[in-house]
Amino acid sequence: MMRKVYCIGELLIDFVAENQGSDLSKAIEFTKKAGGAPANVACAISKLGGRSAFIGAVGVDPFGTYLLKVLKDASVDISLTQRSKIFTTLAFVSIAEDGERDFVFSRGADRELKYSSANKSDLKGNMLHLGAATALLGGNLEEAYGRYFFDALTLGTFISFDPNFRADLWKDNEASFIKKCMPFVEKSDLCKFSLEEAQLLSGKNDIDEACDLLHEAGTKLIAVTLGPKGTLISRKGFRQTVPSVKVVPVDTTGAGDAFIGCLLQQIATLNSLSDIMENDTLLLSMIARANRAGAITTTNFGAIESLPDQNQLND
């Protein structure tokens, strides 16, 4: 069985200041890359042989046309992607020497996504991934995001949530971000956090305390990505850190998306979704494979073109 994963959120252009340090004010040259965390996840799933669809909005402009072609070339279903008269969303990305990055956003068409009740039936028996980088900032996108989430809950669809916290989007308003994220944390089957996100949403610096609180909130399975240290996987009665593979990173953009995309692609093939809640050995092997996907993605510039296929992952 191969479930389809529907990924909802932003699709945008990353203008990347490669090899120019972490200060965008000093950057001179930028390279155009396709980006947006949910779109990256959809591409990661398809490149690994899974089935994915993207639900979001881009502009009726050359950038929007380019982004749709990138997703189509990656075998992502774009039939539910909408186009808007508003210009395509842009993000300007700086990359430090260790591959860590920072973002400055110029929001546009992604916020214009409109909910369609006709898509509800597509979620039945499949999976839903919610990436929240721009989705909780109000407007049509936030409304559509919440309604698809409710549809998935009523259908018993497997739900994955990634808060994708971006400091530039939530300046001096982190409390609102936390408040808006928690209903998704409470009801999702799987939550993927960075260490910063787990600490922010839980209010706990200690990672074990953070996981305990987030489980108490309701989420069943937690994956906390720890960069080169690997991933902490946690569910009731079981918690373990799975080491990553050693690489020399040049750009960490998309590493977390590659991780969760690879994990969702594996989950989508299970006969029973309850297997990841009951089989420790299976869960750990899936996390180890997802760690490899994330590590490989950091070895090149740009997220989507750096995502591994099955052959690269197996090697």
LOKEMAR-265679 format. One record per residue: x negated, y negated, z of N, C-alpha, C in turn; residue in three letters. Coordinates in steps of 0.02 Angstrom, whole numbers, plus 32768, in hexadecimal, padded with zeros to 4 digits. Last residue first. Layout:
XYZXYZXYZALA...
//
This chain:
7B7E7F2E7FC57B357F2C7FC47B197F0F8005ASP7C027F107FE37BEA7F547FEE7B9E7F587FEFASN7C077E8B7FBB7C147E9C80017BFA7EE28011LEU7BEF7E937F337BC17E6D7F5E7BC97E817FA7GLN7C617EDF7F0D7C1D7EF87F027BEA7ED57F2EASN7CCF7E8C7F2F7CC67ECD7F507C7F7EE67F49GLN7C8E7DE27F387CBC7E157F207CAC7E577F42ASP7C817D517FA57C687D907F887CA17DB97F69PRO7C817CA37F817CA47CDC7F9F7C8E7D1E7F7ELEU7C4D7C397F3E7C1F7C5F7F687C407C9C7F88SER7CB47BF97EFF7C837C1B7ED47C517C457EFCGLU7CF57BC57F737D147BF87F497CE27C1E7F1EILE7C947B687FB57CB67BA07FD57CCB7BD67FA4ALA7BED7B287FA07C337B2D7F8B7C537B6C7FA6GLY7B4F7B777F8E7B777B3A7F967BBE7B457F7CPHE7B227C0E7FE87B267BE67FAB7B517BA87FBAASN7B297C56805B7AE97C5680387AE97C2F7FF7THR7BA17C6480997B777C2C80AF7B377C268087THR7BD97CDA806A7BF37C9B80507BC77C5F8063THR7B9C7D3C80B67B897D3580707B9E7CF28054ILE7BE27D2B81307B9A7D1D812C7B847D1280E4ALA7C657D5381117C577D1081287C0E7CFD8120GLY7C4E7DDA80F07C6B7DAC80BF7C5C7D6480D2ALA7C207E0B816A7BF47E0B81307C0D7DDB80FBARG7C947DFD81B87C587DD781C97C287DD3818EASN7CE37E5F817B7CF67E1881737CBC7DEA8185ALA7CA07ED081A97CA37EC281627CB57E798155ARG7CB87EC382337C737EC4821A7C717EB481CFALA7D437ECD82367D237E8E82497CDC7E8B822FILE7D527F5282107D6F7F1D81E67D507EDA81F6MET7D167F93827A7CF87F9B82377D137F658208SER7D6C7F7082E27D277F5982E47D067F5F829FLEU7DE37FB282BA7DE17F6982C27D9A7F4F82BFLEU7DBD803982BF7DD3801A82807DCD7FCE8284LEU7DA4804583497D6F805283187D7F803282D5THR7E22802A83847DE87FFE83917DB28007835CASP7EC0802C835B7E85805183477E478023834DASN7F297FD6837B7F238015839F7EE1803A8393GLU7F357F6B832B7F427F5F83727F347F9D839CMET7F257F9882AE7EF07F6C82C77EFA7F5C8311ILE7F9B7FE3829B7F5B800682A17F257FD982BFASP800B7F9C82817FFD7FA782C87FB97FC982D2SER801F7FA081FC7FFD7F6582167FEB7F6D8260LEU8003803281A38028801481DA80007FDA81F6SER7FB1803F81357FF4805D81338021803F8168ASN7F527FB280FF7F637FE381327FA97FFF8128LEU7F337F4A80AA7F327F8E808D7F487FC380BFTHR7F2F7ED680F27F657EDE80C17F697F2480A3ALA7EB97EDD81397EF87EEA815C7F307EF9812BILE7E617EB680D27E5E7EFA80EE7E9F7F0D8112GLN7E897E3280BE7E8A7E6180867E887EA9809EGLN7E6F7DFD813C7EB47E0481257EBA7E3480EBLEU7DE17E0081397E067E25816C7E4E7E308157LEU7DC67DAB80CE7DB07DF080CB7DD67E1B80FECYS7DFD7D3481017E167D5180C37E047D9A80BDGLY7DAE7D1D81717DF47D2E817C7E137D4B813CILE7D2E7D09812E7D387D3A81647D827D4E8169PHE7D487CA180D77D347CE180BC7D3F7D1980EFALA7D637C4081377D987C5381087D887C9680E8ASP7CE87C3181737D207C49819B7D5A7C60816FGLY7CA17BFF81037C8D7C3E81237CC67C5C814DALA7CC27B8480CB7CE57BC080B37CD27C0180D5GLY7C257B3E80E27C6A7B3180CB7C897B7280B1THR7BA27B4C81017BD17B7681267C197B6B8112THR7B197B56809F7B587B3280A37B8B7B6080C6ASP7AA97BA180B47A9F7B6180937ADF7B368096VAL7A627C1781277A9B7BF2810D7A877BB180EBPRO7A1B7CAB81177A047C66811B7A3A7C3A80FDVAL7A5C7D2F81807A527D0F813F7A337CCA814CVAL7A847DC281D37A577D8881D17A4F7D708189LYS7B2E7DE981FA7AEF7DFA81D97AC57DBB81D3VAL7B777DE882A17B777DDA825A7B357DF2823BSER7BBE7E56831F7B897E2C83037B917E2182B9PRO7C4F7E4683797C337E6C83417BFD7E408320VAL7C7E7E4F841E7C5E7E2583EB7C3D7E5183B7THR7D1D7E8084617CD87E90844E7CBF7E5F841AGLN7DA37EC084BD7D7F7E8384A87D367E95849AARG7E3F7EFA84F47E037F0784CB7DE57EC584B5PHE7EB57EDC85367E917F18854A7E527F268523GLY7EF77E8584B17F057E9B84F57EE07EDD8503LYS7E6A7E51844F7EB17E5F84577EBA7E7B849DARG7DE97E0583F47E0A7E0F84347E537E1F842ASER7D467DED83B87D897E0683A97DAA7E1A83EBILE7CD17D7B838A7CF07D9983C57D377DAD83B1LEU7C537D8A83117C997D7B831F7CB07DA0835ETHR7BB07D4182FF7BE27D7282ED7C287D5B82FEGLY7B4A7CE7830C7B527D1883427B877D4D8332LYS7B527C8982A67B217CBF829F7B267CF582D6PRO7BFB7C6982D07BC37C5A82A47B947C95829FGLY7C657CA183147C2F7C83833C7BF17C758311LEU7D147CAA83107CD67CAD82EA7CA17C84830ETHR7D837D0983617D5F7CCA836A7D1C7CD08346VAL7E1E7D4D834D7DDA7D5183337DBA7D0C833BALA7E9E7D9F83A37E767D62839C7E327D73837FILE7F437DD983A57EFE7DE883927EDA7DA68384LEU7FBA7DA083D97FA87DE583E87F5D7DF483DCLYS7FEC7D0A842E7FCD7D2B83F47FB17D708406THR801E7CD684A980477D02848080237D268447GLY7FE47C9C851780117C7284F0803B7C9D84C0ALA7F8F7D00853E7FC97CF285687FFD7CC88543GLU7F307CEF84DB7F597D2C84DC7F987D218506HIS7EFC7C7685067F1D7C7884C57F477CB784BDLEU7EC47C9B85817EFB7C6A85807F217C6D853ELEU7E627CF685577E967D0A85867ED27CDC8582ASP7E117CA485087E377CDA84EA7E707CF18517CYS7DDD7C4F856D7E037C3485357E2E7C6A8514ALA7D977CA885BC7DD07C8585D87DFC7C6785A1GLU7D357CCA855E7D637CFD85787DA17CDE8597ASP7CF47C4F85497D187C7085127D487CA6852AILE7CFF7BBE85A87CEB7C0485A77D157C2A8575ASP7D497B4985997D087B4F85787CEF7B968574ASN7DF47B2E85777DC37B54859D7D817B588577LYS7E5C7B01852D7E457AD585637E107AF6858FGLY7E8E7B4284BF7E987B6185017E877B32853BSER7E6B7AF184557EB17B04845D7EC07B2284A2LEU7DDE7AE184687E0B7AA884637E537ABB8473LEU7DAC7B6584647DA27B3B84A07DD47B0184A0GLN7DD07B8983E27DE87BB1841B7DE37B89845CALA7D8A7B2883997DD37B2983987DF07B5083D2GLU7D047B4983B47D1D7B0683C47D697B0683C8GLU7CFD7BC9837B7CF47BC183C37D107B7E83DALEU7D877BDB83087D417BCF83157D3B7BC98361SER7E047C5C82FF7DEC7C1C83187DA07C188310PHE7E927CAB82C67E4A7CA582BB7E347C5F82D1LYS7F0F7D1582FF7EF57CD082FD7EAA7CD282F5CYS7F957D7C82D67F4C7D7482D47F3C7D2A82D3LEU801C7D6B82E87FFF7DAC82F77FB37DA782FEASP80637CD78334803E7CF982FF80227D3C8317SER80A17C93839D80C87CC3837680A17CEB8341LYS80467C3D83DC80737C66840580937C9E83DDGLU800B7BF883747FE27C25839D800F7C5683C3VAL80787BAB834E805D7BDC831F80317C0F8343PHE808B7B5983BE80C07B8683A880A97BBC8377PRO80087B1483C180197B4883F180557B7383DDMET7FF57AAA83667FD97AED83577FF77B248383CYS802C7A3A83A0804A7A53836280327A9A8351LYS7FDA7A27841080227A31841980417A5083DBLYS7F5E7A0F83D07F677A4983FC7FB17A5A8403ILE7F7B7996838D7F6579D283687F727A118391PHE7F94794383F97FCA795183CA7FBA798F83A1SER7F15793E84327F4C795984597F87796B842DALA7EC778FB83D57EBE794483DC7EF879638403GLU7EB9787B83A87EFC789783AA7EF978E383B2ASN7E41784083877E66782683C17EAC784283C8ASP7E4E788382E87E29785583127E5778398349LYS7E6E78EA828F7E9078E682CF7E6C78B88301TRP7E2278EF821D7E6A78E982147E8F78DC8256LEU7DA0790282487DAF78C582237DFA78B9821DASP7DA17983827F7DA0794982AC7DB379098288ALA7E037A0582587DD679D582387DD87994825FARG7E297AAD82777E237A6A82947DEF7A41826EPHE7E6E7B27824D7E447AFE82207E3D7AB68238ASN7EC67B8582867ED27B3D82917EA87B0F8265PRO7F0E7C0B823B7ECC7BED82447ED57BA2824CASP7F707C9C82497F6C7C5482527F247C3F825EPHE7FD87D1781FF7F947D0382127F917CB78215SER805B7D89821180477D43820C80017D398227ILE80C27DFD81C480827DF481E7806A7DAD81DBPHE81737DE581D281367DE381A980F87DDC81D6THR81F37DE8820181C37E15821F81827E1A81F8GLY824A7D8A81D582437DC581AB82137DF981C9LEU823F7D24822F82807D45822A827C7D868201THR81BA7CFC821781CE7D178258820F7D3E8254LEU81C37CC9819581997D0481A381AC7D2481E5ALA82167C5A81AC822B7C90817F82057CD0818EASP81C17C0D81FD81FF7C278219821A7C6181EEPHE815E7BF0819D814C7C1381DB818A7C3281FAPHE81A97BA58145818E7BE5812E81797C10816ATYR81C07B37819A81F87B5F818281E17BA38167ARG81417B0181B381697B1B81EA81A27B4881D2GLY81207ADD812E80F57B0A8154811D7B2A818DTYR817F7A7C8110817D7ABA80EB81577AF08111ALA81587A18816E819B7A35816F819C7A78814CGLU80D579FC814480E07A16818781267A36818DGLU80F079CD80BF80C77A0980CB80D47A268110LEU813A795680CE8159799280B1813279D180C0ASN80FF790F816C8114790F8127813279518110GLY8074794281D980B3792281C880C4792A817FGLY8003798B81F07FFC794381F1803C791E81DCLEU7FEE7A1181E6801379F98221801179AD8228LEU7F9F7A3181787FE57A448177800E7A2781B1ALA7F197A23816B7F4179E7815E7F8B79F3816ATHR7EF07AA081A97EC57A6581A67EEC7A25819DALA7F2D7B1E81BF7F4C7AE281D87F237AA281D2ALA7F677BAA81697F2D7B8181787F437B3B8187GLY7FB67C3F817A7FC17BF781837F807BD58195LEU7FEA7CC8811F7FB07CA8813F7FBC7C5D813FHIS80527D548122804F7D0B811D80127CF28141LEU807D7DE780C4805A7DC680FA80577D7B80EDMET810C7E5180A480CA7E39809280AA7E1680CEASN818D7E6F80C581607EA780B9811A7E9380A5GLY81C17DD5808981D67E1480A781A77E4D8094LYS819D7D68803E81767D76807B81877DBA8099LEU81F87D587FDA81B47D6F7FC8818C7D848005ASP82687D20801382697D68800682247D847FF4SER82437C97801382497CBD805282457D088045LYS82467C4C7FA282087C707FB0820D7C9D7FEDASN82BB7C077FA082B57C3F7F7182777C697F7FALA82AD7B9A7FEF82CB7BD5800E82C67C127FE1SER82217B397FF082517B587FC2826B7B987FE2SER81DC7A9D802581F47AE1803582257AF98000TYR815E7A427FD181A47A477FE681B77A907FF0LYS80CA79E77FE780E87A297FDE812F7A2A7FFALEU808579717FFC80C4796D7FD880E679B17FCEGLU80067977802E803C7969805E8081796A803EARG7FB479867FBF7FC179C07FE97FFB79B58019ASP7F9F790B7F7D7FD779367F687FE5796F7F98ALA7F3F78C17FF37F6B78B27FBB7FA178E67FB3GLY7EBC787C80587EF678A7804E7F2278908014ARG7E1F788680647E4B785680437E89787E802ESER7DB278AC80EE7DE978BC80C17E09787F80A2PHE7D1578E981127D3D78AC81127D7278B680DCVAL7CBD796581727CED7953813E7D08790C8149PHE7C2279C181807C547993819B7C7F797B8162ASP7BC77A5B81A07BE37A2681777C1579FB819DARG7B2E7ABB81A67B6B7AA281C57B847A6581A0GLU7AB37AD9816E7AEF7AEF814B7B307AD8816AGLY7A487A9F81A87A587AE381BF7A987AFD819FASP7A457A1F81717A127A4F815C7A227A978171GLU7AF479F4814C7AB479ED816F7A837A24815AALA7B5D79AE80D87B4079ED80EF7AFC79E0810EILE7BFC796080C47BB4795A80CF7B9A799C80EBSER7C80794680567C60797580837C1679678087VAL7D1D7905803E7CD678F880347CAF791D806APHE7DAF79397FED7D87793A802B7D3E792F8018ALA7E4E790C7FA97E0579107FA47DE679157FE9LEU7EE7793A7F587EC1792D7F957E7679387F8BTHR7F2478F07EC17F09792A7EE47EDF79167F21THR7FA178707EC87F5F78887EB37F4878C27EDFPHE804E78917EAA801A78777ED67FD778977EC3ILE809F78DD7E5E808778A07E3F8052787D7E6ALYS8078798D7E708095794E7E88807979137E60SER809F7A397E63807879FF7E4D809E79BF7E5EARG80927AD47EC380B67A9B7EA780877A637E91GLN80897B837EBC80657B447EC680897B0C7EA2THR80BF7BFA7E9A80E27BD47ECE80BF7B927EDFLEU80677C317E4080AB7C237E2880D27BF97E5ASER7FE77C5B7E527FF37C137E5C803B7C007E47ILE7F907CE07E8F7FD27CCF7E757FE07C857E85ASP7EE67CEF7E667F177CDB7E987F597CC87E75VAL7E7A7D0B7E157EB27D3B7E177EE37D2D7E50SER7E207CAA7E007E117CD77E387E4A7D0A7E43ALA7E5D7C627D9E7E227C897D8A7E0E7CBA7DC1ASP7EBA7C217DEF7ED17C527DBD7E987C7F7DA8LYS7E667BCC7E387E8D7BFF7E5A7EA47C357E29LEU7E337B7C7DCF7E067BA27DFB7E2B7BDA7E1EVAL7EA97B447D9C7E817B717D727E527B9B7D9CLYS7ECD7AF27E067EF97B2A7DF37ED47B5C7DC7LEU7E637A977E027E6D7AC27E3C7E997AFE7E2CLEU7E757A557D847E387A7B7D937E437AAD7DCCTYR7EEF7A157D9C7EE97A487D667EAD7A747D72THR7EC979BD7E017EFB79F07E0E7EF87A287DDBGLY7E6E796F7DB97E5779957DF27E8879CD7E03PHE7EBF79317D567E8C79617D437E72798C7D7CPRO7F6979377D967F2D79127D827EF779467D71ASP7FDB79427DF27FDE79497DA97FA5791E7D8DVAL7F97798E7E8A7FAF79587E607FB4796B7E17GLY7FD87A1A7EE87FA279F37ECC7FBF79BE7E9EVAL80127A7D7F71801F7A4B7F3E7FDF7A277F29ALA80397B2A7F97801F7AE87FA8802E7AB97F6EGLY801A7BCD7FA880537B9F7FAA80397B5C7FC3ILE7FD17C537F527FC67C137F7580057BE97F6FPHE7FBE7D027F6D7FE07CCA7F4D7FD37C8B7F75ALA7F697D9E7F4F7F757D617F757F9B7D2F7F4ASER7F297E3D7F667F5D7E177F447F6C7DD87F6EARG7E7B7E737F587EBD7E6E7F767EED7E467F4CGLY7DF97E727F2A7E277EA57F0F7E6C7EA47F2DGLY7DAF7E0A7F527D9F7E4B7F717DD17E817F5CLEU7DE77DA07F157DA57DB47EFD7D907DF77F19LYS7E5D7D937F627E617DAB7F1D7E1E7DC37F03SER7E287D637FDE7E507DA17FDB7E507DBD7F94ILE7DEB7CEC7FB67DC37D217FD67DE77D647FD2ALA7E597CA27F897E257CB87F597DFB7CF17F76CYS7E9B7C8D80037EBD7CB07FCC7E8B7CCB7F99ALA7E387C4480467E4D7C8580607E6F7CAE8028VAL7E367BCF7FFA7DFA7BF87FFF7E0B7C3F8016ASN7EB67BA180177EA67BB57FD27E677BE07FD1ALA7EA87B82809F7ED67BB8808A7EC97BD08043PRO7E3C7B1A80967E347B5A80B87E667B9080A2ALA7DFA7ACB800F7E397AD280347E3B7B178053GLY7DB27ABE7F687DB37ACB7FB07DF97ACB7FCDGLY7D3D7AB47EE47D817AC37EF97D807AD57F43ALA7CC87A2E7ED27CD77A737EE27D217A7B7EF3LYS7C5579BF7E8B7C9C79D17E907CA37A1C7E9CLYS7BD379717EE17BE679A67EB37C2E79BA7EC0THR7B8778D07EEA7BB879007F027BC879337ECCPHE7B0778627F1E7B21788F7EEB7B4F78C37F0BGLU7AF178177F927AF577F57F517B1778227F1DILE7B0377F880407B07782780077B1278007FC6ALA7B0A77A780AB7ACC77A680867ACD77D38048LYS7B8377C180E57B76777C80D07B37777680A6SER7B7E784481107B9D783680D07B9077EF80B7LEU7B03789A81577B1E7856815A7B3B78438116ASP7AC17912814E7B047913816B7B2478CE816FSER7A68793180B27A6F792580F97AB77920810EGLY7A667955802F7A60790E803E7A6B78FE8087GLN7A8679D17FF77A3F79C080037A3479758010ASN7B2079997FB27AEF79CF7FBD7AA979B37FC7GLU7BAC79637FD77B6C79417FD47B3679757FE4ALA7C3C79927F817C0779A87FAE7BC779827FA2VAL7CDE797E7F807CA4795D7F637C6A79667F94PHE7D5B79EF7F6D7D2379DE7F997CED79BB7F70ASP7E0379DD7F497DC079D87F2E7D9079C77F66ILE7E7E7A567F867E617A137F7B7E1D7A177F5ALEU7F097A917FD27EDB7AA17F9B7EC07A5D7F85LEU7F4F7AC080717F337A8F80427F067AAF800DGLU7FCF7B3B80857FA87B03809F7F8C7AD88067GLY7FE07BEB808E80007BA9808B7FD37B7380A8ILE7FDD7C83803E7FB47C5380637FD07C0D8058CYS80157D25804680287CE2803180047CAF805DTYR7FDE7DBD80117FD37D8B80457FE37D468029VAL802C7E587FF580177E187FDA80127DE68012LYS7FF37EFF8018801E7EC5802580017E868005ARG7FE67F917FD77FC07F537FD37FF07F187FDCMET7FD6803C80008000800080007FD47FC28000MET
//
